[in-house]
Amino acid sequence: MSLSVQSGSVQKHSVEVSKISMDNSADQPLLLVVDDETSITITLGELLRREGYRVNTANSGAEALDLISATDYDLVIVDLHMKGIDGMTVLDELRRQWPLTPGIVLTGYASLDSAIAAMRQGVNDYLIKPSEIAEFRLAVRRGLEQRRVLLAERDTQGGLQRAAEELASHLAAIVESSDDAIISKSLGGTILTWNKAAERMFGYTAEEVIGKSIMILVAPERTDEEPEILEKLRRGDHIDHFETVRAGKDGQRHDISLSVSPIRGKDGTVIAASSIARDITDRKRAEKEREELLASEQAARRAAEEASRFKDEFLATMSHELRTPLTSIAGWAALLLRGGLDTEATARALLSIDRNAKAQAQLIDDLLDVSRIISGRLRLDVQPVDVTTVVHAAADAARPAAQAKSIRLETLLDPKAGPIPGDPGRVQQIVWNLLSNAVKFTPKGGRVQLRLERVNSHVEITVSDTGIGILAESIPHVFERFWQSERGTTRGQGGLGLGLAIVRHLAELHGGSAHVYSAGADQGTTFTIKLPALIVRDEQRFPGEAAYRRHPTTDTGLSFKYPPTLDNLHVLVVEDESDSRELVSTLLAAHKAQVTVAASANQALELLQTNSPDVIVSDIEMPHHDGYWLIEQIRSSDGRPARRIPAIALSAHARTQDRVRALSAGFQMHLAKPFDPLELVSAIARLLDRQGPSLDPTD
């Protein structure tokens, strides 16, 4: 049966204690029960009276102090946590006035700190509510027996001292068995006692630290804490669960929760202090990990939100950049279809359509380049490159745009800059992108300078302008993909923000680097590309006028001394999109080819049952069955002449893997849309060995 301490339990216990034998002798021990809960004092009082004891009760600390000052009780039972004057104060006064009176703590709030503090006050037993009646009854009897022994030995020499030693031994056992470091120190900070847990935590033995300053445990950055703690202790204040850092013998830092209580002498003055240190390093580490995880999650969320916003902005920008040239193409095409334009207006219309088509093709090329960069599939056709010739060609390609804005384009090219190992087309793309960027951001009447020079073992290509400049905070982002200094609908310049990112990556693929400098807004910008020079010049592989591949934007189209001939060639064109089908058939017919068209893969197979074309030109992406399926059906037709017909894949899928897949499927060639008309004608002629007398793509 447990001793309940809840309100309303008096009647229950009255019934239970009726079973206990009573002895109402007037000389029975006198007990004091102290608790601020009236129901508890009534219950315990009734229980103890039925045991035969005389009982006084107090419902507050103040009332208990009055009773203790007037009466020497045989035993005091006290609750620790009471409003106003608490149980520790009552025990302190009991020990001061009646050192031979044992005490029993009966509390509902159990903690090691409070248990140790109570034991220091000479408490005989420490019980936790609710307690078993048998346990409570036994604790009372033990306390009274101790009282009897102490009284019997009081007049015996050394009796009181031995009793005190017994109590001290009891307390010492509790201290030594604690998992927390328990240290006592003087008000000057000198270590007086040191338990085993302190030795385990800090690494010092008791012999090493007793008599030394507590400051040996204080981390250097925390030296101001200890004087403040000692000052509070001198005032009699308690310090509860103060989280700080202390250092061990090996220098290791320990996060600890520190509780410090004053130790009072017989006169009530503070003479020392007791510190209880609990190692909370693991808890702190877990908290830090949780905070880092939370911060990481929040950063990831912010990054995801930023990425989502950036994606939306990019898609809006890309939509705008693709629609802008389409507007001019569609508008001029509508005017041409309606008729009524004079010769001059018609020429302007065609030039605008051509210019905007190339601009849109350039946007798509840049997107494909970035896709290859991201996937790691961008490859270089490395060979000795006459960098002077390549840079000069890029300058010539950019000059018309500069002249349109009255921008002076200056070139300072060192003819002895020497060759570099690289891909000539990609080197020209680097220079053209930089020049195009400089012209775009330089106002009318400005100046752009292109400089090429040999510096030690590398070649430097420098493009500087007198344009709008770059803010310092924007410099680190200049070479990032899709980054633009202006965003939204108020942008001053168009573009997708890919050109400079491509420049940096191409420079790095060549073993070089890209750099940018600007003094700030309206101070112009300087871009420098550093590429390694070719150490040994191979004259056989590198004649004076080296051939190089132009960047797509610099080409005005293939130029032939004699156009390819397609006379009497039968071409089957497979294209589901009617406008593209009409364009290809008209183009081939203009070169005297006989053209048969099919709007689907199935229709093409039907036509092949009755027709035997010389070559097949097929789109890849078509409804129901694509071009890959079509060529596989053709190549698997055993015994039929159609399986040997050469075929060209004509598709907007222009990635390297798309070309490889087309050739693997059975096509002989792969051309990407948009295509140059003469390129398609020439491809068919080469495929059938019907090329004109002379082909000179650099003429």
C-alpha positions as CSV (number, residue, x, y, z in Angstrom):
1,M,0.0,0.0,0.0
2,S,1.4,3.4,-1.0
3,L,1.3,6.6,1.0
4,S,-0.7,8.9,-1.3
5,V,-0.1,12.6,-1.1
6,Q,-3.0,13.7,-3.3
7,S,-5.8,16.0,-2.0
8,G,-8.9,14.2,-0.9
9,S,-7.1,11.1,0.2
10,V,-7.5,11.7,4.0
11,Q,-10.5,9.4,4.4
12,K,-8.7,6.6,2.5
13,H,-5.7,6.6,4.7
14,S,-7.8,6.9,7.8
15,V,-9.3,3.5,6.8
16,E,-5.9,2.0,6.1
17,V,-4.1,3.2,9.3
18,S,-6.9,1.8,11.4
19,K,-5.3,-1.6,10.9
20,I,-2.1,-0.4,12.6
21,S,-1.6,-1.1,16.2
22,M,-1.4,2.0,18.4
23,D,0.3,2.9,21.6
24,N,-1.0,6.1,23.2
25,S,1.5,6.4,25.9
26,A,2.2,10.0,26.9
27,D,6.0,9.4,26.8
28,Q,5.9,8.4,23.1
29,P,8.3,10.4,20.7
30,L,7.1,13.8,19.6
31,L,7.2,14.3,15.8
32,L,6.8,17.4,13.6
33,V,5.2,17.1,10.1
34,V,5.9,20.1,7.8
35,D,4.1,20.5,4.5
36,D,2.2,23.4,2.8
37,E,-0.5,21.0,1.6
38,T,-3.0,20.7,4.5
39,S,-4.3,17.3,3.2
40,I,-0.8,15.9,3.5
41,T,-0.2,17.1,7.1
42,I,-3.6,15.7,8.1
43,T,-3.0,12.4,6.4
44,L,0.5,11.9,7.9
45,G,-0.5,13.2,11.3
46,E,-3.4,10.7,11.5
47,L,-1.1,7.9,10.3
48,L,1.6,8.7,12.9
49,R,-0.9,9.1,15.8
50,R,-2.3,5.7,15.0
51,E,1.3,4.4,15.2
52,G,1.3,5.8,18.8
53,Y,3.4,8.9,18.2
54,R,2.6,12.4,19.4
55,V,2.4,14.7,16.3
56,N,2.5,18.4,15.7
57,T,1.9,19.8,12.1
58,A,3.0,23.0,10.3
59,N,1.5,24.1,7.0
60,S,4.3,26.6,6.2
61,G,8.0,27.1,6.6
62,A,7.5,30.1,8.9
63,E,5.2,28.1,11.2
64,A,7.7,25.2,11.3
65,L,10.5,27.6,12.3
66,D,8.4,28.9,15.2
67,L,7.7,25.4,16.4
68,I,11.4,24.3,16.1
69,S,12.6,27.3,18.0
70,A,10.3,26.3,21.0
71,T,10.5,22.5,21.0
72,D,13.2,19.9,20.7
73,Y,11.4,17.3,18.5
74,D,12.5,13.7,18.3
75,L,12.0,13.7,14.5
76,V,11.0,16.2,11.8
77,I,9.4,15.2,8.5
78,V,9.6,18.1,6.0
79,D,8.6,18.8,2.4
80,L,11.4,20.5,0.5
81,H,9.4,22.6,-2.0
82,M,7.0,25.0,-0.2
83,K,5.9,28.5,-0.9
84,G,7.8,31.2,1.0
85,I,10.4,29.5,3.3
86,D,11.4,26.2,1.8
87,G,12.3,22.9,3.4
88,M,16.0,23.4,3.1
89,T,15.8,26.5,5.3
90,V,13.8,24.6,7.9
91,L,16.4,21.8,7.9
92,D,19.2,24.4,8.2
93,E,17.6,25.9,11.3
94,L,16.8,22.5,12.7
95,R,20.5,21.5,12.4
96,R,21.6,24.8,13.9
97,Q,19.3,24.5,17.0
98,W,19.0,20.8,17.5
99,P,21.9,18.9,15.8
100,L,20.8,15.6,17.3
101,T,17.3,15.7,15.8
102,P,17.1,13.6,12.7
103,G,15.1,14.7,9.7
104,I,13.2,13.0,6.9
105,V,12.5,14.6,3.5
106,L,9.3,13.6,1.8
107,T,9.1,15.4,-1.5
108,G,7.4,15.0,-4.9
109,Y,10.3,16.7,-6.8
110,A,13.2,14.3,-6.9
111,S,16.7,15.4,-8.1
112,L,20.2,14.5,-7.3
113,D,21.1,18.1,-6.5
114,S,18.3,18.4,-3.9
115,A,19.1,15.0,-2.4
116,I,22.8,15.9,-1.9
117,A,21.9,19.3,-0.5
118,A,19.5,17.6,2.0
119,M,22.1,15.1,3.0
120,R,24.5,17.9,3.8
121,Q,21.9,19.2,6.3
122,G,22.0,15.9,8.1
123,V,18.8,14.4,6.7
124,N,18.4,10.8,7.8
125,D,16.2,9.6,4.9
126,Y,15.0,11.0,1.5
127,L,11.6,9.7,0.4
128,I,9.7,10.5,-2.8
129,K,6.0,10.9,-2.9
130,P,4.0,8.7,-3.2
131,S,5.8,6.4,-0.8
132,E,4.9,3.0,0.5
133,I,3.4,3.1,4.0
134,A,5.8,0.3,5.1
135,E,8.8,2.3,3.8
136,F,7.6,5.5,5.4
137,R,7.0,3.7,8.7
138,L,10.5,2.1,8.6
139,A,12.1,5.5,7.9
140,V,10.4,6.9,10.9
141,R,11.6,4.1,13.1
142,R,15.2,4.4,11.7
143,G,15.2,8.1,12.5
144,L,14.0,7.6,16.0
145,E,16.5,4.8,16.5
146,Q,19.3,7.2,15.4
147,R,18.0,9.8,17.7
148,R,18.1,7.3,20.6
149,V,21.7,6.3,19.8
150,L,22.8,9.9,19.5
151,L,21.2,10.8,22.8
152,A,22.8,7.8,24.5
153,E,26.2,8.7,23.1
154,R,25.9,12.4,23.8
155,D,27.5,12.2,27.1
156,T,30.0,9.7,26.0
157,Q,33.3,11.2,24.9
158,G,33.5,11.6,21.2
159,G,30.0,10.4,20.7
160,L,28.7,13.4,18.9
161,Q,31.8,13.5,16.8
162,R,31.3,9.9,15.8
163,A,27.7,10.6,14.9
164,A,28.8,13.5,12.7
165,E,31.4,11.3,11.1
166,E,28.8,8.7,10.3
167,L,26.6,11.3,8.7
168,A,29.7,12.6,6.8
169,S,30.5,9.1,5.6
170,H,26.9,8.7,4.4
171,L,27.2,11.9,2.5
172,A,30.6,11.1,1.1
173,A,29.3,7.7,-0.2
174,I,26.5,9.6,-2.1
175,V,28.9,12.1,-3.5
176,E,31.4,9.5,-4.6
177,S,28.7,7.4,-6.4
178,S,27.3,10.3,-8.3
179,D,27.7,10.4,-12.1
180,D,28.0,14.2,-11.9
181,A,31.2,16.0,-10.9
182,I,30.8,17.3,-7.4
183,I,33.5,19.8,-6.3
184,S,33.6,22.0,-3.2
185,K,35.7,25.2,-3.1
186,S,36.5,28.0,-0.8
187,L,35.1,31.5,-1.4
188,G,38.6,32.3,-2.8
189,G,38.2,29.6,-5.5
190,T,40.5,27.0,-3.9
191,I,39.4,23.4,-4.6
192,L,38.6,21.6,-1.3
193,T,37.0,18.3,-2.4
194,W,36.9,16.4,-5.7
195,N,34.9,13.2,-6.4
196,K,35.5,10.4,-8.8
197,A,33.1,11.7,-11.4
198,A,35.1,15.0,-11.5
199,E,38.2,12.9,-12.0
200,R,36.6,11.0,-15.0
201,M,35.3,14.2,-16.5
202,F,38.3,16.5,-16.2
203,G,41.2,14.0,-16.0
204,Y,42.8,15.3,-12.8
205,T,43.1,13.1,-9.7
206,A,42.0,14.6,-6.3
207,E,45.7,14.8,-5.3
208,E,46.5,16.9,-8.4
209,V,43.8,19.6,-7.8
210,I,42.9,19.8,-4.2
211,G,44.4,23.0,-2.9
212,K,44.7,24.6,-6.3
213,S,42.6,27.3,-7.9
214,I,39.3,26.3,-9.6
215,M,40.6,28.5,-12.5
216,I,42.6,25.5,-13.9
217,L,39.3,24.2,-15.2
218,V,38.1,27.5,-16.7
219,A,38.6,28.0,-20.4
220,P,40.7,31.1,-21.3
221,E,37.8,32.9,-22.9
222,R,35.6,32.3,-19.8
223,T,37.9,33.7,-17.0
224,D,35.4,36.5,-16.3
225,E,32.7,34.0,-15.2
226,E,34.3,32.6,-12.0
227,P,34.7,36.0,-10.2
228,E,31.0,36.6,-10.8
229,I,30.0,33.2,-9.5
230,L,32.1,33.6,-6.3
231,E,30.5,37.0,-5.8
232,K,27.0,35.6,-6.0
233,L,27.9,32.8,-3.6
234,R,29.2,35.4,-1.0
235,R,25.8,37.0,-1.1
236,G,24.2,33.5,-0.5
237,D,22.8,33.2,-4.0
238,H,22.3,29.8,-5.7
239,I,23.3,29.2,-9.3
240,D,21.2,26.7,-11.1
241,H,22.0,24.9,-14.4
242,F,24.3,27.6,-15.7
243,E,25.6,26.3,-19.1
244,T,29.2,27.0,-19.7
245,V,32.5,25.4,-21.0
246,R,35.3,24.0,-18.8
247,A,38.7,22.5,-19.9
248,G,40.1,19.1,-18.8
249,K,43.7,18.2,-18.2
250,D,44.2,17.2,-21.8
251,G,42.8,20.5,-23.0
252,Q,39.6,19.0,-24.2
253,R,36.6,21.3,-23.8
254,H,33.5,20.1,-22.0
255,D,30.1,21.7,-22.3
256,I,28.7,21.5,-18.7
257,S,25.6,22.5,-16.8
258,L,26.8,24.0,-13.6
259,S,24.8,24.3,-10.3
260,V,26.5,26.0,-7.4
261,S,25.2,26.3,-3.8
262,P,26.6,28.2,-0.8
263,I,27.8,26.2,2.2
264,R,27.0,27.9,5.5
265,G,28.8,27.6,8.8
266,K,27.2,27.2,12.2
267,D,26.6,30.9,12.4
268,G,24.8,30.9,9.1
269,T,27.5,32.7,7.2
270,V,28.6,31.4,3.8
271,I,32.0,29.7,4.2
272,A,32.4,27.7,1.0
273,A,30.6,26.5,-2.1
274,S,29.5,23.2,-3.6
275,S,29.5,22.8,-7.4
276,I,27.7,20.1,-9.4
277,A,28.9,19.9,-13.0
278,R,26.9,17.7,-15.5
279,D,28.6,17.0,-18.8
280,I,26.2,18.1,-21.6
281,T,28.7,17.8,-24.4
282,D,26.7,15.1,-26.2
283,R,23.5,17.1,-25.8
284,K,25.2,20.2,-27.1
285,R,26.6,18.3,-30.0
286,A,23.2,16.9,-30.8
287,E,21.7,20.4,-30.6
288,K,24.4,21.8,-32.9
289,E,23.8,19.0,-35.4
290,R,20.1,19.6,-35.2
291,E,20.7,23.4,-35.8
292,E,23.1,22.7,-38.6
293,L,20.6,20.3,-40.1
294,L,17.8,22.9,-39.8
295,A,20.0,25.6,-41.3
296,S,21.0,23.2,-44.1
297,E,17.3,22.4,-44.7
298,Q,16.4,26.1,-44.7
299,A,19.3,26.9,-47.0
300,A,18.2,24.0,-49.3
301,R,14.6,25.4,-49.2
302,R,15.9,28.9,-50.1
303,A,18.0,27.5,-52.8
304,A,15.1,25.5,-54.2
305,E,12.9,28.6,-54.1
306,E,15.6,30.6,-55.7
307,A,16.1,27.9,-58.4
308,S,12.3,27.8,-59.0
309,R,12.2,31.6,-59.3
310,F,15.3,31.6,-61.5
311,K,13.8,28.9,-63.7
312,D,10.6,30.9,-64.1
313,E,12.6,34.0,-65.0
314,F,14.8,32.1,-67.4
315,L,11.8,30.5,-69.2
316,A,10.2,33.9,-69.5
317,T,13.4,35.4,-70.9
318,M,13.9,32.5,-73.3
319,S,10.3,32.8,-74.5
320,H,10.9,36.5,-75.1
321,E,14.2,35.9,-76.9
322,L,12.7,33.2,-79.1
323,R,9.5,35.1,-79.9
324,T,11.3,38.3,-80.8
325,P,12.9,37.1,-84.0
326,L,9.8,35.0,-84.7
327,T,7.8,38.2,-84.7
328,S,9.9,39.8,-87.4
329,I,9.9,36.5,-89.4
330,A,6.2,36.0,-89.2
331,G,5.3,39.7,-89.8
332,W,7.5,40.1,-92.9
333,A,6.3,36.7,-94.2
334,A,2.7,37.8,-93.8
335,L,3.4,41.0,-95.8
336,L,5.2,39.0,-98.5
337,L,2.3,36.6,-98.8
338,R,-0.2,39.4,-99.0
339,G,1.8,41.1,-101.8
340,G,2.0,44.7,-102.6
341,L,5.5,45.3,-101.4
342,D,7.8,47.1,-103.8
343,T,11.2,45.7,-104.7
344,E,13.1,47.6,-102.0
345,A,10.6,46.6,-99.3
346,T,10.7,43.0,-100.4
347,A,14.5,43.0,-100.2
348,R,14.3,44.5,-96.6
349,A,11.8,41.8,-95.7
350,L,14.0,39.0,-96.9
351,L,17.0,40.4,-95.2
352,S,15.1,40.7,-92.0
353,I,13.7,37.2,-92.2
354,D,17.3,35.9,-92.8
355,R,18.8,38.0,-90.0
356,N,16.2,36.9,-87.5
357,A,16.3,33.3,-88.5
358,K,20.1,33.3,-87.9
359,A,19.6,35.1,-84.6
360,Q,17.2,32.4,-83.5
361,A,19.5,29.7,-84.7
362,Q,22.3,31.3,-82.6
363,L,20.1,31.2,-79.5
364,I,19.5,27.5,-80.1
365,D,23.2,26.8,-80.7
366,D,24.0,28.5,-77.4
367,L,21.5,26.4,-75.6
368,L,22.9,23.2,-77.2
369,D,26.4,24.3,-76.3
370,V,25.4,24.8,-72.7
371,S,23.7,21.4,-72.7
372,R,26.9,19.8,-74.0
373,I,28.9,21.6,-71.4
374,I,26.6,20.5,-68.5
375,S,26.6,16.9,-69.7
376,G,30.4,16.9,-70.4
377,R,29.9,16.0,-74.1
378,L,31.5,19.1,-75.6
379,R,34.5,18.0,-77.5
380,L,37.3,19.9,-79.2
381,D,38.9,19.2,-82.6
382,V,42.4,20.0,-81.4
383,Q,45.0,21.1,-83.9
384,P,47.6,23.8,-84.3
385,V,45.7,27.1,-84.7
386,D,47.0,30.3,-86.2
387,V,45.4,32.4,-83.5
388,T,46.1,35.7,-85.4
389,T,44.1,34.6,-88.4
390,V,41.2,33.2,-86.3
391,V,41.0,36.4,-84.1
392,H,41.1,38.6,-87.2
393,A,38.2,36.6,-88.8
394,A,36.2,37.0,-85.6
395,A,36.8,40.7,-85.7
396,D,35.6,40.9,-89.3
397,A,32.4,39.1,-88.3
398,A,31.7,41.5,-85.5
399,R,32.6,44.7,-87.4
400,P,29.2,45.2,-89.1
401,A,27.4,45.2,-85.7
402,A,29.9,47.7,-84.4
403,Q,29.6,50.0,-87.4
404,A,25.8,49.9,-87.1
405,K,26.2,51.6,-83.6
406,S,29.1,53.9,-84.8
407,I,31.4,52.0,-82.5
408,R,35.1,52.1,-83.4
409,L,36.5,48.6,-83.4
410,E,40.3,48.6,-83.0
411,T,42.5,45.6,-83.5
412,L,46.0,45.2,-82.2
413,L,47.2,41.8,-83.3
414,D,50.7,40.5,-82.7
415,P,51.5,38.5,-85.9
416,K,54.2,36.7,-83.9
417,A,51.8,35.6,-81.2
418,G,52.4,32.1,-82.5
419,P,50.2,29.1,-82.8
420,I,48.2,27.5,-80.0
421,P,46.8,24.0,-79.7
422,G,43.0,24.1,-80.0
423,D,39.9,24.0,-81.9
424,P,39.9,26.9,-84.4
425,G,36.1,27.1,-84.6
426,R,35.8,27.2,-80.8
427,V,38.6,29.8,-80.4
428,Q,36.8,32.0,-83.0
429,Q,33.6,31.5,-81.0
430,I,35.4,32.7,-77.8
431,V,36.5,35.9,-79.5
432,W,33.2,36.5,-81.4
433,N,31.2,36.1,-78.1
434,L,33.5,38.6,-76.3
435,L,33.3,41.1,-79.2
436,S,29.5,40.7,-79.5
437,N,29.1,41.3,-75.8
438,A,31.3,44.4,-75.9
439,V,29.4,45.9,-78.8
440,K,26.1,45.1,-77.1
441,F,26.9,46.9,-73.9
442,T,28.9,49.9,-75.4
443,P,26.8,52.9,-76.3
444,K,26.8,54.6,-79.7
445,G,30.1,56.4,-80.5
446,G,32.0,54.2,-78.1
447,R,35.2,52.2,-78.6
448,V,36.0,48.4,-78.5
449,Q,39.6,47.2,-78.6
450,L,40.7,43.7,-79.5
451,R,44.3,42.9,-78.5
452,L,46.3,39.8,-79.2
453,E,49.8,39.3,-77.7
454,R,52.2,36.6,-76.5
455,V,53.0,36.7,-72.8
456,N,55.7,34.2,-71.7
457,S,54.3,30.7,-72.4
458,H,50.7,31.7,-73.2
459,V,48.7,33.9,-75.5
460,E,46.4,36.6,-74.2
461,I,43.3,37.8,-76.1
462,T,42.0,41.0,-74.5
463,V,38.7,42.7,-75.4
464,S,38.1,46.0,-73.7
465,D,35.3,48.5,-74.2
466,T,34.1,51.9,-73.0
467,G,30.6,50.6,-72.2
468,I,28.4,50.5,-69.1
469,G,30.9,48.6,-66.9
470,I,30.1,46.1,-64.2
471,L,29.4,46.7,-60.5
472,A,31.9,45.1,-58.1
473,E,29.2,42.8,-56.5
474,S,28.4,41.5,-60.0
475,I,31.9,40.5,-61.0
476,P,31.8,37.0,-59.4
477,H,28.7,36.1,-61.3
478,V,29.7,37.3,-64.8
479,F,30.7,33.9,-66.1
480,E,27.7,32.0,-64.6
481,R,25.2,30.4,-66.8
482,F,22.0,32.4,-67.4
483,W,23.2,35.2,-65.2
484,Q,22.3,38.7,-66.3
485,S,22.9,42.0,-64.5
486,E,19.4,43.1,-65.5
487,R,16.3,41.0,-65.1
488,G,12.6,41.3,-65.7
489,T,10.7,43.3,-68.3
490,T,12.9,46.4,-68.0
491,R,16.1,44.8,-69.3
492,G,18.1,47.1,-71.5
493,Q,19.6,44.3,-73.5
494,G,18.4,41.0,-74.8
495,G,20.0,37.6,-74.7
496,L,19.9,34.5,-72.5
497,G,23.0,35.1,-70.5
498,L,24.9,32.2,-72.0
499,G,27.7,33.8,-74.1
500,L,30.2,34.5,-71.3
501,A,29.5,31.2,-69.6
502,I,30.4,29.4,-72.9
503,V,33.5,31.6,-73.2
504,R,34.8,30.6,-69.8
505,H,34.1,26.9,-70.4
506,L,35.7,26.9,-73.8
507,A,38.8,28.7,-72.5
508,E,39.1,26.1,-69.7
509,L,38.7,23.2,-72.2
510,H,41.7,24.7,-74.0
511,G,43.7,24.6,-70.8
512,G,43.3,28.4,-70.3
513,S,41.3,30.7,-68.2
514,A,38.9,33.7,-68.5
515,H,39.1,36.9,-66.5
516,V,37.1,40.1,-66.2
517,Y,37.9,43.5,-64.8
518,S,35.8,46.7,-64.5
519,A,36.3,49.8,-62.4
520,G,32.5,50.1,-61.9
521,A,29.4,51.5,-63.6
522,D,30.1,53.4,-66.8
523,Q,33.8,52.6,-66.5
524,G,34.0,50.0,-69.3
525,T,35.0,46.4,-69.0
526,T,38.0,44.3,-70.0
527,F,37.9,40.6,-70.6
528,T,41.1,38.6,-70.9
529,I,41.5,35.1,-72.2
530,K,44.7,33.3,-71.5
531,L,45.5,30.2,-73.7
532,P,48.6,28.1,-73.6
533,A,50.9,28.6,-76.6
534,L,52.1,25.7,-78.8
535,I,55.6,24.9,-77.7
536,V,56.8,23.4,-81.0
537,R,55.6,24.7,-84.3
538,D,54.9,21.9,-86.9
539,E,55.3,23.6,-90.3
540,Q,54.1,20.6,-92.2
541,R,50.8,20.5,-90.2
542,F,50.6,24.3,-89.9
543,P,51.2,26.1,-93.2
544,G,51.0,29.9,-93.2
545,E,47.4,30.0,-94.3
546,A,45.9,27.4,-91.9
547,A,42.3,26.4,-92.6
548,Y,40.0,27.0,-89.7
549,R,36.3,26.4,-89.0
550,R,34.2,29.5,-88.7
551,H,31.7,30.0,-85.8
552,P,28.2,29.6,-87.2
553,T,27.3,33.2,-86.8
554,T,30.2,34.4,-88.9
555,D,29.2,32.4,-91.9
556,T,27.1,33.9,-94.6
557,G,26.5,30.5,-96.1
558,L,28.5,28.0,-98.2
559,S,29.9,29.5,-101.4
560,F,30.4,27.2,-104.4
561,K,32.3,27.8,-107.6
562,Y,29.8,25.4,-109.2
563,P,26.5,24.5,-107.6
564,P,25.8,20.8,-106.9
565,T,23.7,19.0,-109.5
566,L,20.7,16.8,-108.7
567,D,19.6,16.3,-112.3
568,N,17.2,13.3,-112.6
569,L,17.7,12.2,-109.0
570,H,14.6,10.8,-107.3
571,V,14.4,12.0,-103.7
572,L,11.8,10.8,-101.2
573,V,11.1,13.5,-98.6
574,V,9.4,12.3,-95.4
575,E,8.2,15.2,-93.2
576,D,5.0,15.5,-91.1
577,E,5.1,19.3,-90.9
578,S,3.6,20.7,-94.1
579,D,5.7,23.9,-94.2
580,S,9.0,22.1,-93.8
581,R,7.9,19.5,-96.3
582,E,7.0,22.2,-98.8
583,L,10.3,24.0,-98.2
584,V,12.5,20.9,-98.8
585,S,10.6,19.7,-101.8
586,T,10.7,23.2,-103.4
587,L,14.4,23.5,-102.7
588,L,15.2,20.1,-104.2
589,A,13.0,20.7,-107.2
590,A,14.8,24.0,-107.8
591,H,18.0,21.9,-108.2
592,K,16.3,19.7,-110.8
593,A,15.6,16.7,-108.6
594,Q,12.4,14.6,-108.9
595,V,10.7,14.8,-105.5
596,T,8.2,12.5,-103.9
597,V,6.8,13.6,-100.5
598,A,5.3,11.5,-97.6
599,A,3.6,13.0,-94.5
600,S,4.3,10.0,-92.3
601,A,6.5,7.0,-91.8
602,N,3.7,4.6,-92.8
603,Q,3.0,6.6,-96.0
604,A,6.7,6.5,-96.9
605,L,6.7,2.7,-96.6
606,E,3.7,2.5,-98.8
607,L,5.4,4.7,-101.5
608,L,8.5,2.5,-101.3
609,Q,6.4,-0.5,-102.4
610,T,5.9,1.2,-105.9
611,N,8.8,3.7,-106.0
612,S,12.5,3.3,-105.9
613,P,14.0,6.7,-105.0
614,D,17.8,7.4,-105.2
615,V,17.9,8.9,-101.7
616,I,15.6,9.4,-98.7
617,V,15.5,12.6,-96.7
618,S,13.5,12.0,-93.5
619,D,12.5,13.9,-90.4
620,I,13.1,12.2,-87.1
621,E,10.2,13.3,-84.8
622,M,6.9,12.4,-86.3
623,P,3.6,11.2,-84.9
624,H,2.8,7.5,-84.5
625,H,6.2,6.3,-85.9
626,D,9.4,8.3,-85.9
627,G,12.3,8.4,-88.4
628,Y,14.3,5.8,-86.4
629,W,11.4,3.3,-86.8
630,L,11.2,4.1,-90.5
631,I,14.8,3.5,-91.3
632,E,14.9,0.3,-89.2
633,Q,11.9,-1.0,-91.2
634,I,13.6,-0.1,-94.5
635,R,17.0,-1.6,-93.5
636,S,15.3,-4.8,-92.3
637,S,13.3,-5.4,-95.5
638,D,15.2,-8.5,-96.7
639,G,15.6,-8.9,-100.4
640,R,14.0,-5.5,-101.3
641,P,16.0,-2.9,-103.1
642,A,14.8,-0.2,-100.7
643,R,17.1,-1.5,-97.9
644,R,20.1,-0.2,-99.8
645,I,18.8,3.3,-100.5
646,P,21.0,5.9,-98.8
647,A,19.2,8.1,-96.3
648,I,19.7,11.5,-94.6
649,A,18.2,12.3,-91.2
650,L,17.0,15.9,-91.1
651,S,16.0,16.8,-87.6
652,A,15.8,19.6,-84.9
653,H,17.4,17.1,-82.5
654,A,20.9,18.3,-82.9
655,R,22.8,16.8,-79.9
656,T,25.8,14.6,-80.4
657,Q,23.9,11.6,-79.1
658,D,21.1,12.4,-81.6
659,R,23.6,12.2,-84.5
660,V,25.1,9.0,-83.2
661,R,21.7,7.4,-82.8
662,A,20.7,8.4,-86.3
663,L,23.8,6.9,-87.8
664,S,23.5,3.8,-85.7
665,A,19.9,3.4,-86.8
666,G,20.8,3.2,-90.5
667,F,21.0,6.8,-91.8
668,Q,24.2,7.7,-93.7
669,M,24.1,11.4,-92.7
670,H,22.5,13.7,-90.1
671,L,21.7,17.3,-90.7
672,A,20.4,19.6,-87.9
673,K,17.6,22.1,-88.4
674,P,17.7,24.9,-89.2
675,F,19.9,24.0,-92.2
676,D,21.5,25.9,-94.9
677,P,19.7,25.1,-98.2
678,L,22.9,24.5,-100.1
679,E,24.2,22.3,-97.3
680,L,21.3,19.9,-97.8
681,V,21.8,19.9,-101.6
682,S,25.5,19.4,-101.2
683,A,24.9,16.5,-98.7
684,I,22.7,14.7,-101.2
685,A,25.2,15.2,-104.0
686,R,28.1,14.0,-101.9
687,L,26.0,11.0,-100.7
688,L,25.5,10.0,-104.3
689,D,28.8,11.3,-105.6
690,R,27.1,13.9,-107.7
691,Q,29.1,16.9,-106.5
692,G,29.7,19.7,-109.0
693,P,33.2,20.2,-110.5
694,S,34.6,22.2,-107.6
695,L,33.6,22.8,-104.0
696,D,35.4,25.5,-102.0
697,P,33.7,26.2,-98.7
698,T,36.2,29.0,-97.9
699,D,35.9,30.9,-101.1
